[in-house]
Structures are given as structure tokens and as C-alpha cells.
Amino acid sequence: MAKRTQPKWEPPSKTPVPVLKLYNSLTRQKEEFIPQGGKKVTWYSCGPTVYDASHMGHARSYISFDILRRVLSDYFKYDVQYVMNITDIDDKIIKRARQHYLFGQYLEKEHKLPQILEDVDAVVKKLKGNIQNTTDPDKKTMLDQMLSRVELAVGEVESAVKSGDQNKIISARELLLNVAKDPLSDWLDGSLGSSVTDNSIFNELPRHWESEFHKDMDSLNVLRPNVLTRVSEYVPEIVDYIQKIIDRGLAYEAGGSVYFDVAKFDAQANHHYAKLVPEAFGDEKQLQEGEGDLSVGNDGINEKRSATDFALWKKSKAGEPVWDSPWGKGRPGWHIECSVMASAIMGSSIDIHTGGVDLKFPHHDNELAQSEAYFDNDCWIRYFLHSGHLTISGCKMSKSLKNFVTIQDALKKHSARQLRLAFLLHSWKDTLDYSENTMEVAITYERMLNEFFLNVKDLSRNVGQQTTNDSFQKWSSKELELNQKFSEAKDLVHSFLCDNVDTAGALKALRDLVSTCNLYLGDKSPDFSANALLLRDIASYITGMLRTFGALSSDSTIGFPLASASSSGFDLEETVMPYVRILAEFRDGVRTQARETKDVEILKQCDNLRDNILPTVGVRLEDREVPPARVKLVDKETLLKEREAKQKLEEAKAAEKERKKNELAQAAALKEAKRKIAPNEMFLPETDKYSKFDENGLPTHDNTGKEISKGQQKKLQKLQATQAKLHEEYLASIKSSS
């Protein structure tokens, strides 16, 4: 007998799987993401210019990039090095720091009211001049509103002075100084700004706002960067970087400043200026905004060879901070900072660079040009990812136009998780409108998930912590179908995340999966028993995805942690649930007995415990036809709001019931009153319609004296005959009752 051998083994055919693609602003299309170092990813993100409170525009960028970062590292398992800068040297910071200092000095002098009014009058004149010279409609509206507020405050002061009431005068004076702070600070800066020489003044403001920025990011559960760089700490490196660009012949010194030579750079075969927004090349308005408010030379004449050139180093004027350089005392330009700091940490070619869409041109295009000039390459950044704009209820958001919502103000209305869900439900690269409608959609999504998690938790508790023979049950066709939907949902989520990290599509797939689970849980078949292990696996997967997206910061196995638990540092649900369940089971027994004996008072007490007592300690009981009741731990505030809403609904129902009852009573009263009227008298009061009647009380002529037609008379006779029957019934009822 021949020796048997193993049969030939054939591998399974490969199933095509989606690959991660990201929308690259350098190509304006989705490109397959291929890091230069295998699974290692270098990532530089433009950080904030810290001169004021962080607003929802900042949240738009930093939450969006946090989501992208988490998905790449936690889902796709890339080893991400995330570097972010803090811009603490900038025209806006310099100007704001001076204004803040000068306004503080002005308040310390405690000027008399006449002097303040005289100064505010000068401020008003300057404001009116600015309004006349402003062409931007949004800025013009903002200045008009500012002027109106100042003039109203001046009127309040004048009214208070006339009254002679010192308390009113003091209050009106404080109001005026508060309302006029911004234009008054700007006016003071115009005349006294050059006198500010203490460099520490320019350090205090950015340090304060950087600290506030970090607090805001922590509040939003945004991961801190692996490396944070500050411009003020990299001035020596910036000087060396600029010098090398000069040595390559692509920058020049003029009047103590250094400018990048765009034309010479663009003429070289391996270089290309304005890669991101070539159509903006030569746009002088955008170029000037990129240079900053303080970019004009000392004598008021621009020193650049071409309008397209931009500053790498600015000669400091009076009232500006200074650092030493080969070209004299000055300070870095805005664009150079990112090139130097990113290059210092990550070298000559970086995988990902992120920033707001408004930074594309000229900031990011200038970054690319100066960095590629320094390294003499054409690949400083491989993938440029830009977050979309944020609007406020459909209107453009702008800090300079005073149309913005701070992050702290937003967090007073909505939780960090709700804000993040709002962002997750929209594409990271498209415009997002921050409005009540947007937030309501996010809150509804959160509520849907939370109810699902609570139901699964309640079901899972009955399974117990220890594994026994009873922990497992045979899968029926219903479990097989649910598991198939689960598998399809995971594949769908993966495909959405591969497609430019489409979190909106992924969340829709999760919502559909929850809907499928809810239908499964709602099965009323007599032999149906929900499979807790399968549902727990699904809930754990959804929880894990939410954690990946940054919508959960805890390590909870399932669902959202209670607010009190997350702040106290221990698992409150694990600790208190055994005691709550004992109470719930005792109530189930009492309630079942009371229903059998029809003891109304005990049933009322059971309802009172469920509706009024337990919600005040964060416990929701949901009774079922067959015990046990569902037990859910929910934030107390949420339950109290639910109870209040339920009470309002019950009150509305009671009011509607009372209204209908009154309507029926009124109708019955009218009907009874109508029955009392004799048929020959029913038309006599209607003198606005009829002027003559026959002996039976029927109208013969209308109110104009015109004889009534035969057809109309027949209709009136029918009405009178009907009334005769009603009246006879009424008379009969009186007779029978007597």
C-alpha cells in the first residue's frame, strides 16, 4: 500500500480591503496615505497665536486634528509624533500687549471725568474716520456697533452728571471706560505705543493666554502634543535658518529686515511658489494680511523688491520687542517660525502638516517656499490637511470682528462630549455651522447611544460576573442575523475611516447598528431571551470607537461614565449598583404583591419611589410587565430634567383634558339652551338677517326688506321643524322629571 501524503494546500483568495486615503490640499484630492517611515508618522500642526481667549474656531481645528490623530494612532496603529507650536511673537500680540499695558496705565492715573470725556471724544472722532475709510462691510458693521455703544455710554455719563447723583456718576464712568476699552486702547497705542520699551510687557500677555489655551484643550479632551515649541525659544535657530536661505541667494536684507525673494525661488527648476493656492499668487490684500499690521518700514515706505516677497525677519520699530541678529535688532516674521521649529524637530521632510483652511495662503505656501529653499528640496510636506471654516449660526466667525464664541462660553451650554460629537457628525475638512440645530443633533445622538448602553448594562448584570454553564445560550437565527449586522457594521466603519477619516459616515453606521439592536431587544416573542453576551460585545465595540474618537476619556467597559464617577476617580456604578439592585428587587416583590391584592396606596408608594425619590440620587427604574424592573444609573441632573419634562407633559395633558371637558360642557349647555327655545321664537332675535315674520315666526323678508325666496323658505321651515322636535323632547323631559 502506497504511503499517503498530505494533499496540496491552497491559500484562500485575498479579499480586497480599503486603504487609508486622506484629502491632501497639495493635490486637492484624496491620496493613499504612505508615511515615509513605515508605521512612524511625523506630524506638525500650526498652534494658536496667544493674544486672547480661545474660541470655537480654535476648537474646530484642534478637535478635528485630535480626532484625526487618535484615529491614525489608535485605530490604524501608526506611531505618531505630534508637534505643535505656540506663536508668542506676532504683530497681534505686540499690539495687544501694548494696548493692554497702556490702558492699565491710563486706569491707574484715575483721570477726572472731564479728561476722560475729552479723550473719549477724540476716540469717537477716530472711530468715525475709520468707519469712513473701511470698505469691508463686516468690519464696518462692527465699528458702527462699537461707535454706537460708546456714544450711548457717553450719554449715560451726561445724564448722570445732570442728576447730580454721585453713585450714578461713578457707575456711568465705569461703564464708559469698560465700553470704550478697545477703541480707547487703540487710540492710546497710536500716540504712546512707541514709548513702550520693556520686553517683559510682551511676554506676560502670551504666557497668560497660552496657559488658558492649555486649560481649554484639557477641557475638550484634546490630547497634548508630544512636543510643543514656542517662537520665543527658537530665535537663535530662526536667525541661522534665515542666514542659510540668504546664502542660497533666495533672500535679501533691506533696511535691517530680511525678505524672501519669491521670483528667484519660483524661477528655479526644482521649486514652485504657491503650491497650495496658485490662483492667489500676487493677491496683494492676502499678502499684506500675511505680513501683519506692523509690517511697514520706519519711514512708511515698503522696502521689499516685489509685492510678492515676504518678511523672514523684521526690523523692530519703537515700541516693539527686539532680538539681536546679523541684520540688526529685530524679530522673526510670522511664516518663518513654523518652518524652523518643525524642521528642528522632524527634519527635511514631514509626513503631515495641519492647520485651518484660512492659513493655506499665504502662511502655508510661504512655509513651503522658505523650507524648500532651506533644504533645497520640493517635498518638505507630503500631506497638507486643512480643517474647514466654522460659522456661528450661518455667519462668518471672526475674532477681529468681535463675532466669536469662546470655548469656555460654549462649555457652559454643552459638554465637551456633545461638542466633539457635533464635530464628528460633520466632515473635518468642510465648513461647520455652530448653531442650536447642530448641537441638538449631537445631543440627540448622545441620548440615543446612552439609552442603548443603559439597556445593555441592565441586561448584562443578570448574566453575573462569574462564568458558568448558564452564561452561554444557543444562538437562534435572530442572534445569527444580529451578529451578521454587527460584522457588516464593523466593515462599514472601517471603510468610512479609510475614506478620509469620514467620522460622519462611521457614526451613521454605529447608529444603524444600535437601531438593529433595539429592534432585537424589542422582540415580544414568548420564547425570546436576549443574548446579553452578544449585545455586550456590540456595546463594547461602540464604546471602543467612541474612545478612539475622543468622545470618551475613561476606560469604562461599556458606555458613558457618570459625571460624578469620572470626577471622583472610582467606578461609582460598580460600587453602588449591588445596593440599588437589592432595593429594586425588594420593590419588585412589594409591587407584584400589591398588584395582586389591588392595594392602591402601596402601588402609589412604589410609583413615588420610582418617580420622585430615586431620580434625586441618579437612579432610573423602568418597570416591565414581568419583573425585574430595569435599573439604570444616570446623572442626577439628567433625571431631574426628565422628571421636569414629564411633569410639564402631564400638566399639558391635564390642561388639554380640562379644555376638552369645558368644551363639551359648553356644547351641552348650548344644546340645552337651544332645546328651551320654542320653534316659533327661534328666528325672531335674528333682526340683523330678517325684517318681517309670519304668524308662525318664519322670516318672510330679509334685513333689506327683500322678500325671501321659496328655496330659502323651505330651508328655514326644515330648521324650524328640527327645532320643534328638540323643544318637544325638552318639554317631555321636564314633565317626566316633575
PEPE-V677327 format. One record per residue. RES is the residue in one letter. SS is DSSP state (~ for helix, > for strand, _ for the rest). OMEGA is omega in whole degrees, -180 to 180 (NA if undefined). Layout:
BEGIN
res=RES ss=SS omega=OMEGA
res=RES ss=SS omega=OMEGA
END
This chain:
BEGIN
res=M ss=_ omega=-177
res=A ss=_ omega=179
res=K ss=_ omega=-180
res=R ss=_ omega=177
res=T ss=_ omega=178
res=Q ss=_ omega=177
res=P ss=_ omega=179
res=K ss=_ omega=180
res=W ss=_ omega=179
res=E ss=_ omega=177
res=P ss=_ omega=177
res=P ss=_ omega=178
res=S ss=_ omega=-177
res=K ss=_ omega=175
res=T ss=_ omega=180
res=P ss=_ omega=-180
res=V ss=_ omega=179
res=P ss=_ omega=176
res=V ss=_ omega=-178
res=L ss=_ omega=174
res=K ss=> omega=180
res=L ss=> omega=177
res=Y ss=> omega=-176
res=N ss=> omega=-179
res=S ss=_ omega=179
res=L ss=_ omega=178
res=T ss=_ omega=-178
res=R ss=_ omega=174
res=Q ss=> omega=179
res=K ss=> omega=180
res=E ss=> omega=175
res=E ss=> omega=-178
res=F ss=_ omega=-180
res=I ss=_ omega=178
res=P ss=_ omega=-178
res=Q ss=_ omega=-175
res=G ss=> omega=-179
res=G ss=_ omega=179
res=K ss=_ omega=179
res=K ss=> omega=-177
res=V ss=> omega=173
res=T ss=> omega=-171
res=W ss=> omega=177
res=Y ss=> omega=-179
res=S ss=> omega=177
res=C ss=_ omega=180
res=G ss=_ omega=-174
res=P ss=_ omega=167
res=T ss=> omega=-166
res=V ss=_ omega=177
res=Y ss=_ omega=-179
res=D ss=_ omega=-178
res=A ss=_ omega=176
res=S ss=_ omega=-177
res=H ss=> omega=-175
res=M ss=~ omega=172
res=G ss=~ omega=175
res=H ss=~ omega=-180
res=A ss=~ omega=179
res=R ss=~ omega=-178
res=S ss=~ omega=-169
res=Y ss=~ omega=173
res=I ss=~ omega=-180
res=S ss=~ omega=-179
res=F ss=~ omega=176
res=D ss=~ omega=178
res=I ss=~ omega=179
res=L ss=~ omega=-179
res=R ss=~ omega=-179
res=R ss=~ omega=-179
res=V ss=~ omega=180
res=L ss=~ omega=-176
res=S ss=~ omega=-174
res=D ss=~ omega=-178
res=Y ss=~ omega=-179
res=F ss=_ omega=172
res=K ss=_ omega=173
res=Y ss=_ omega=176
res=D ss=> omega=-171
res=V ss=> omega=169
res=Q ss=> omega=-172
res=Y ss=> omega=-179
res=V ss=> omega=177
res=M ss=> omega=180
res=N ss=> omega=168
res=I ss=> omega=176
res=T ss=> omega=180
res=D ss=_ omega=169
res=I ss=_ omega=-174
res=D ss=_ omega=180
res=D ss=~ omega=-178
res=K ss=~ omega=-180
res=I ss=~ omega=-179
res=I ss=~ omega=-178
res=K ss=~ omega=-179
res=R ss=~ omega=180
res=A ss=~ omega=178
res=R ss=~ omega=-179
res=Q ss=~ omega=179
res=H ss=~ omega=-180
res=Y ss=~ omega=-177
res=L ss=~ omega=178
res=F ss=~ omega=176
res=G ss=~ omega=177
res=Q ss=~ omega=-180
res=Y ss=~ omega=180
res=L ss=~ omega=-179
res=E ss=~ omega=-179
res=K ss=_ omega=177
res=E ss=_ omega=180
res=H ss=_ omega=174
res=K ss=_ omega=-176
res=L ss=~ omega=179
res=P ss=~ omega=179
res=Q ss=~ omega=179
res=I ss=~ omega=179
res=L ss=~ omega=178
res=E ss=~ omega=180
res=D ss=~ omega=180
res=V ss=~ omega=177
res=D ss=~ omega=177
res=A ss=~ omega=178
res=V ss=~ omega=-180
res=V ss=~ omega=179
res=K ss=~ omega=179
res=K ss=~ omega=179
res=L ss=~ omega=-180
res=K ss=~ omega=177
res=G ss=~ omega=179
res=N ss=~ omega=180
res=I ss=~ omega=-180
res=Q ss=~ omega=-176
res=N ss=~ omega=-177
res=T ss=_ omega=179
res=T ss=_ omega=180
res=D ss=_ omega=-176
res=P ss=~ omega=-180
res=D ss=~ omega=179
res=K ss=~ omega=179
res=K ss=~ omega=178
res=T ss=~ omega=180
res=M ss=~ omega=-180
res=L ss=~ omega=177
res=D ss=~ omega=179
res=Q ss=~ omega=178
res=M ss=~ omega=179
res=L ss=~ omega=-180
res=S ss=~ omega=-179
res=R ss=~ omega=180
res=V ss=~ omega=-179
res=E ss=~ omega=176
res=L ss=~ omega=179
res=A ss=~ omega=176
res=V ss=~ omega=178
res=G ss=~ omega=177
res=E ss=~ omega=179
res=V ss=~ omega=-179
res=E ss=~ omega=178
res=S ss=~ omega=180
res=A ss=~ omega=180
res=V ss=~ omega=179
res=K ss=~ omega=-179
res=S ss=~ omega=-179
res=G ss=_ omega=-179
res=D ss=_ omega=-175
res=Q ss=~ omega=179
res=N ss=~ omega=178
res=K ss=~ omega=-180
res=I ss=~ omega=180
res=I ss=~ omega=-180
res=S ss=~ omega=-180
res=A ss=~ omega=178
res=R ss=~ omega=179
res=E ss=~ omega=178
res=L ss=~ omega=-179
res=L ss=~ omega=-179
res=L ss=~ omega=180
res=N ss=~ omega=-179
res=V ss=~ omega=-176
res=A ss=_ omega=-173
res=K ss=~ omega=-176
res=D ss=~ omega=-180
res=P ss=~ omega=178
res=L ss=~ omega=177
res=S ss=~ omega=179
res=D ss=~ omega=179
res=W ss=~ omega=178
res=L ss=~ omega=-180
res=D ss=~ omega=180
res=G ss=~ omega=-177
res=S ss=~ omega=-174
res=L ss=~ omega=-175
res=G ss=~ omega=-177
res=S ss=~ omega=-178
res=S ss=~ omega=-179
res=V ss=_ omega=-174
res=T ss=_ omega=-176
res=D ss=_ omega=-178
res=N ss=_ omega=-178
res=S ss=_ omega=179
res=I ss=~ omega=-178
res=F ss=~ omega=178
res=N ss=~ omega=-173
res=E ss=~ omega=-176
res=L ss=~ omega=-180
res=P ss=~ omega=178
res=R ss=~ omega=180
res=H ss=~ omega=-175
res=W ss=~ omega=173
res=E ss=~ omega=178
res=S ss=~ omega=179
res=E ss=~ omega=178
res=F ss=~ omega=-180
res=H ss=~ omega=177
res=K ss=~ omega=179
res=D ss=~ omega=-180
res=M ss=~ omega=176
res=D ss=~ omega=180
res=S ss=~ omega=-179
res=L ss=_ omega=-179
res=N ss=_ omega=175
res=V ss=_ omega=180
res=L ss=_ omega=177
res=R ss=_ omega=179
res=P ss=_ omega=174
res=N ss=_ omega=179
res=V ss=> omega=175
res=L ss=> omega=-179
res=T ss=> omega=177
res=R ss=> omega=-178
res=V ss=~ omega=-176
res=S ss=~ omega=-179
res=E ss=~ omega=-175
res=Y ss=_ omega=-178
res=V ss=~ omega=178
res=P ss=~ omega=178
res=E ss=~ omega=179
res=I ss=~ omega=179
res=V ss=~ omega=-180
res=D ss=~ omega=-179
res=Y ss=~ omega=180
res=I ss=~ omega=-179
res=Q ss=~ omega=180
res=K ss=~ omega=178
res=I ss=~ omega=176
res=I ss=~ omega=-179
res=D ss=~ omega=178
res=R ss=_ omega=178
res=G ss=_ omega=-176
res=L ss=_ omega=174
res=A ss=> omega=-177
res=Y ss=> omega=178
res=E ss=> omega=177
res=A ss=> omega=176
res=G ss=_ omega=180
res=G ss=_ omega=175
res=S ss=> omega=178
res=V ss=> omega=-178
res=Y ss=> omega=176
res=F ss=> omega=-178
res=D ss=_ omega=-175
res=V ss=~ omega=-176
res=A ss=~ omega=-179
res=K ss=~ omega=178
res=F ss=~ omega=-175
res=D ss=~ omega=-178
res=A ss=~ omega=-179
res=Q ss=_ omega=-172
res=A ss=_ omega=-175
res=N ss=_ omega=-179
res=H ss=_ omega=-180
res=H ss=_ omega=-179
res=Y ss=_ omega=179
res=A ss=_ omega=178
res=K ss=_ omega=-175
res=L ss=_ omega=-177
res=V ss=_ omega=-179
res=P ss=~ omega=-179
res=E ss=~ omega=179
res=A ss=~ omega=180
res=F ss=_ omega=179
res=G ss=_ omega=178
res=D ss=_ omega=-172
res=E ss=~ omega=-180
res=K ss=~ omega=179
res=Q ss=~ omega=179
res=L ss=~ omega=-180
res=Q ss=~ omega=177
res=E ss=~ omega=178
res=G ss=~ omega=179
res=E ss=~ omega=177
res=G ss=_ omega=-176
res=D ss=_ omega=-172
res=L ss=_ omega=-168
res=S ss=_ omega=-178
res=V ss=_ omega=-178
res=G ss=_ omega=-175
res=N ss=_ omega=-177
res=D ss=_ omega=177
res=G ss=_ omega=-180
res=I ss=_ omega=180
res=N ss=_ omega=-174
res=E ss=_ omega=-177
res=K ss=_ omega=177
res=R ss=_ omega=-180
res=S ss=_ omega=180
res=A ss=_ omega=-179
res=T ss=_ omega=178
res=D ss=_ omega=-179
res=F ss=> omega=-173
res=A ss=> omega=169
res=L ss=> omega=180
res=W ss=> omega=-179
res=K ss=> omega=173
res=K ss=> omega=-178
res=S ss=_ omega=174
res=K ss=_ omega=178
res=A ss=_ omega=-180
res=G ss=_ omega=178
res=E ss=_ omega=178
res=P ss=_ omega=-175
res=V ss=_ omega=170
res=W ss=> omega=179
res=D ss=_ omega=177
res=S ss=_ omega=177
res=P ss=_ omega=-177
res=W ss=_ omega=-179
res=G ss=_ omega=-178
res=K ss=_ omega=-178
res=G ss=> omega=-178
res=R ss=> omega=-178
res=P ss=> omega=168
res=G ss=_ omega=-175
res=W ss=~ omega=-170
res=H ss=~ omega=-173
res=I ss=~ omega=-173
res=E ss=~ omega=-176
res=C ss=~ omega=180
res=S ss=~ omega=-176
res=V ss=~ omega=-175
res=M ss=~ omega=178
res=A ss=~ omega=-179
res=S ss=~ omega=-179
res=A ss=~ omega=-178
res=I ss=~ omega=-168
res=M ss=~ omega=171
res=G ss=_ omega=-166
res=S ss=_ omega=179
res=S ss=_ omega=-173
res=I ss=> omega=-178
res=D ss=> omega=-173
res=I ss=> omega=171
res=H ss=> omega=-180
res=T ss=> omega=177
res=G ss=> omega=178
res=G ss=> omega=-177
res=V ss=~ omega=-180
res=D ss=~ omega=-179
res=L ss=~ omega=-177
res=K ss=~ omega=180
res=F ss=~ omega=6
res=P ss=~ omega=-168
res=H ss=~ omega=-176
res=H ss=~ omega=175
res=D ss=~ omega=177
res=N ss=~ omega=175
res=E ss=~ omega=-180
res=L ss=~ omega=-176
res=A ss=~ omega=-175
res=Q ss=~ omega=180
res=S ss=~ omega=180
res=E ss=~ omega=172
res=A ss=~ omega=-179
res=Y ss=~ omega=-176
res=F ss=~ omega=-177
res=D ss=_ omega=175
res=N ss=_ omega=179
res=D ss=_ omega=-175
res=C ss=_ omega=-179
res=W ss=_ omega=177
res=I ss=> omega=180
res=R ss=> omega=-179
res=Y ss=> omega=175
res=F ss=> omega=179
res=L ss=> omega=-178
res=H ss=> omega=177
res=S ss=> omega=-178
res=G ss=_ omega=178
res=H ss=_ omega=171
res=L ss=> omega=174
res=T ss=> omega=178
res=I ss=> omega=-178
res=S ss=_ omega=176
res=G ss=_ omega=-178
res=C ss=> omega=178
res=K ss=> omega=178
res=M ss=_ omega=-179
res=S ss=> omega=177
res=K ss=_ omega=-178
res=S ss=_ omega=179
res=L ss=_ omega=179
res=K ss=_ omega=179
res=N ss=> omega=180
res=F ss=_ omega=178
res=V ss=_ omega=180
res=T ss=> omega=179
res=I ss=~ omega=-180
res=Q ss=~ omega=177
res=D ss=~ omega=179
res=A ss=~ omega=-179
res=L ss=~ omega=175
res=K ss=~ omega=-178
res=K ss=~ omega=-176
res=H ss=_ omega=180
res=S ss=_ omega=178
res=A ss=~ omega=179
res=R ss=~ omega=180
res=Q ss=~ omega=177
res=L ss=~ omega=-179
res=R ss=~ omega=178
res=L ss=~ omega=177
res=A ss=~ omega=179
res=F ss=~ omega=-180
res=L ss=~ omega=-179
res=L ss=_ omega=177
res=H ss=_ omega=177
res=S ss=_ omega=-178
res=W ss=_ omega=-175
res=K ss=_ omega=-178
res=D ss=_ omega=178
res=T ss=_ omega=178
res=L ss=> omega=178
res=D ss=> omega=178
res=Y ss=> omega=-176
res=S ss=_ omega=178
res=E ss=~ omega=-180
res=N ss=~ omega=178
res=T ss=~ omega=-178
res=M ss=~ omega=179
res=E ss=~ omega=177
res=V ss=~ omega=180
res=A ss=~ omega=-179
res=I ss=~ omega=178
res=T ss=~ omega=178
res=Y ss=~ omega=178
res=E ss=~ omega=-179
res=R ss=~ omega=179
res=M ss=~ omega=179
res=L ss=~ omega=-176
res=N ss=~ omega=179
res=E ss=~ omega=178
res=F ss=~ omega=180
res=F ss=~ omega=-179
res=L ss=~ omega=179
res=N ss=~ omega=-180
res=V ss=~ omega=177
res=K ss=~ omega=-179
res=D ss=~ omega=-180
res=L ss=~ omega=-177
res=S ss=~ omega=-179
res=R ss=~ omega=-179
res=N ss=_ omega=179
res=V ss=_ omega=180
res=G ss=_ omega=-178
res=Q ss=_ omega=-177
res=Q ss=_ omega=178
res=T ss=_ omega=178
res=T ss=_ omega=177
res=N ss=~ omega=-178
res=D ss=~ omega=-180
res=S ss=~ omega=-175
res=F ss=_ omega=177
res=Q ss=_ omega=-178
res=K ss=_ omega=178
res=W ss=_ omega=173
res=S ss=_ omega=178
res=S ss=~ omega=-180
res=K ss=~ omega=178
res=E ss=~ omega=178
res=L ss=~ omega=180
res=E ss=~ omega=179
res=L ss=~ omega=179
res=N ss=~ omega=177
res=Q ss=~ omega=177
res=K ss=~ omega=178
res=F ss=~ omega=180
res=S ss=~ omega=179
res=E ss=~ omega=180
res=A ss=~ omega=179
res=K ss=~ omega=177
res=D ss=~ omega=-179
res=L ss=~ omega=178
res=V ss=~ omega=-180
res=H ss=~ omega=-179
res=S ss=~ omega=178
res=F ss=~ omega=-179
res=L ss=~ omega=175
res=C ss=~ omega=-179
res=D ss=> omega=176
res=N ss=_ omega=-180
res=V ss=_ omega=-179
res=D ss=_ omega=-178
res=T ss=~ omega=178
res=A ss=~ omega=177
res=G ss=~ omega=180
res=A ss=~ omega=180
res=L ss=~ omega=176
res=K ss=~ omega=178
res=A ss=~ omega=178
res=L ss=~ omega=179
res=R ss=~ omega=179
res=D ss=~ omega=178
res=L ss=~ omega=178
res=V ss=~ omega=179
res=S ss=~ omega=178
res=T ss=~ omega=178
res=C ss=~ omega=-180
res=N ss=~ omega=176
res=L ss=~ omega=177
res=Y ss=~ omega=-180
res=L ss=~ omega=-178
res=G ss=_ omega=180
res=D ss=_ omega=-177
res=K ss=_ omega=-179
res=S ss=_ omega=-176
res=P ss=_ omega=-178
res=D ss=_ omega=-176
res=F ss=_ omega=174
res=S ss=_ omega=-175
res=A ss=_ omega=180
res=N ss=_ omega=-174
res=A ss=~ omega=-178
res=L ss=~ omega=179
res=L ss=~ omega=179
res=L ss=~ omega=179
res=R ss=~ omega=176
res=D ss=~ omega=180
res=I ss=~ omega=180
res=A ss=~ omega=179
res=S ss=~ omega=178
res=Y ss=~ omega=180
res=I ss=~ omega=177
res=T ss=~ omega=179
res=G ss=~ omega=178
res=M ss=~ omega=178
res=L ss=~ omega=177
res=R ss=~ omega=177
res=T ss=~ omega=-180
res=F ss=_ omega=-180
res=G ss=_ omega=179
res=A ss=_ omega=175
res=L ss=_ omega=-180
res=S ss=_ omega=-178
res=S ss=_ omega=178
res=D ss=_ omega=-179
res=S ss=_ omega=-178
res=T ss=_ omega=-177
res=I ss=_ omega=166
res=G ss=_ omega=-177
res=F ss=_ omega=177
res=P ss=_ omega=174
res=L ss=_ omega=-179
res=A ss=~ omega=-179
res=S ss=~ omega=-180
res=A ss=~ omega=-177
res=S ss=~ omega=-179
res=S ss=~ omega=-176
res=S ss=~ omega=174
res=G ss=_ omega=176
res=F ss=_ omega=-177
res=D ss=_ omega=-178
res=L ss=~ omega=-177
res=E ss=~ omega=180
res=E ss=~ omega=-175
res=T ss=~ omega=-171
res=V ss=~ omega=-173
res=M ss=~ omega=178
res=P ss=~ omega=-179
res=Y ss=~ omega=179
res=V ss=~ omega=-179
res=R ss=~ omega=176
res=I ss=~ omega=179
res=L ss=~ omega=-178
res=A ss=~ omega=180
res=E ss=~ omega=177
res=F ss=~ omega=179
res=R ss=~ omega=177
res=D ss=~ omega=-179
res=G ss=~ omega=180
res=V ss=~ omega=-177
res=R ss=~ omega=179
res=T ss=~ omega=179
res=Q ss=~ omega=-179
res=A ss=~ omega=178
res=R ss=~ omega=179
res=E ss=~ omega=-179
res=T ss=~ omega=180
res=K ss=_ omega=178
res=D ss=_ omega=-173
res=V ss=~ omega=-176
res=E ss=~ omega=179
res=I ss=~ omega=177
res=L ss=~ omega=177
res=K ss=~ omega=179
res=Q ss=~ omega=177
res=C ss=~ omega=178
res=D ss=~ omega=180
res=N ss=~ omega=177
res=L ss=~ omega=-179
res=R ss=~ omega=-169
res=D ss=~ omega=-171
res=N ss=~ omega=-176
res=I ss=~ omega=-176
res=L ss=~ omega=178
res=P ss=~ omega=-179
res=T ss=~ omega=176
res=V ss=~ omega=173
res=G ss=_ omega=180
res=V ss=> omega=176
res=R ss=> omega=174
res=L ss=> omega=177
res=E ss=> omega=-178
res=D ss=_ omega=175
res=R ss=_ omega=180
res=E ss=_ omega=178
res=V ss=_ omega=180
res=P ss=_ omega=11
res=P ss=_ omega=174
res=A ss=_ omega=174
res=R ss=> omega=179
res=V ss=> omega=-178
res=K ss=> omega=173
res=L ss=> omega=-177
res=V ss=_ omega=178
res=D ss=_ omega=-176
res=K ss=~ omega=-178
res=E ss=~ omega=179
res=T ss=~ omega=-180
res=L ss=~ omega=180
res=L ss=~ omega=176
res=K ss=~ omega=177
res=E ss=~ omega=-179
res=R ss=~ omega=179
res=E ss=~ omega=179
res=A ss=~ omega=179
res=K ss=~ omega=179
res=Q ss=~ omega=179
res=K ss=~ omega=179
res=L ss=~ omega=179
res=E ss=~ omega=178
res=E ss=~ omega=179
res=A ss=~ omega=178
res=K ss=~ omega=180
res=A ss=~ omega=179
res=A ss=~ omega=179
res=E ss=~ omega=178
res=K ss=~ omega=179
res=E ss=~ omega=180
res=R ss=~ omega=180
res=K ss=~ omega=179
res=K ss=~ omega=179
res=N ss=~ omega=179
res=E ss=~ omega=179
res=L ss=~ omega=180
res=A ss=~ omega=179
res=Q ss=~ omega=179
res=A ss=~ omega=179
res=A ss=~ omega=179
res=A ss=~ omega=178
res=L ss=~ omega=179
res=K ss=~ omega=180
res=E ss=~ omega=179
res=A ss=~ omega=-180
res=K ss=~ omega=180
res=R ss=~ omega=-177
res=K ss=~ omega=-175
res=I ss=_ omega=177
res=A ss=_ omega=-176
res=P ss=~ omega=-179
res=N ss=~ omega=179
res=E ss=~ omega=-169
res=M ss=_ omega=-177
res=F ss=_ omega=-173
res=L ss=_ omega=179
res=P ss=_ omega=-173
res=E ss=_ omega=-178
res=T ss=_ omega=176
res=D ss=_ omega=180
res=K ss=_ omega=-172
res=Y ss=> omega=-179
res=S ss=> omega=180
res=K ss=> omega=-178
res=F ss=> omega=176
res=D ss=_ omega=-175
res=E ss=_ omega=178
res=N ss=_ omega=179
res=G ss=_ omega=179
res=L ss=_ omega=178
res=P ss=> omega=177
res=T ss=> omega=-179
res=H ss=> omega=178
res=D ss=> omega=-173
res=N ss=_ omega=177
res=T ss=_ omega=-179
res=G ss=_ omega=-180
res=K ss=_ omega=-179
res=E ss=> omega=-179
res=I ss=_ omega=-178
res=S ss=_ omega=-180
res=K ss=~ omega=179
res=G ss=~ omega=179
res=Q ss=~ omega=179
res=Q ss=~ omega=178
res=K ss=~ omega=179
res=K ss=~ omega=180
res=L ss=~ omega=179
res=Q ss=~ omega=178
res=K ss=~ omega=179
res=L ss=~ omega=-179
res=Q ss=~ omega=179
res=A ss=~ omega=178
res=T ss=~ omega=180
res=Q ss=~ omega=179
res=A ss=~ omega=178
res=K ss=~ omega=180
res=L ss=~ omega=-178
res=H ss=~ omega=177
res=E ss=~ omega=177
res=E ss=~ omega=180
res=Y ss=~ omega=-179
res=L ss=~ omega=180
res=A ss=~ omega=-179
res=S ss=~ omega=178
res=I ss=~ omega=-178
res=K ss=~ omega=-178
res=S ss=~ omega=-179
res=S ss=~ omega=179
res=S ss=_ omega=NA
END
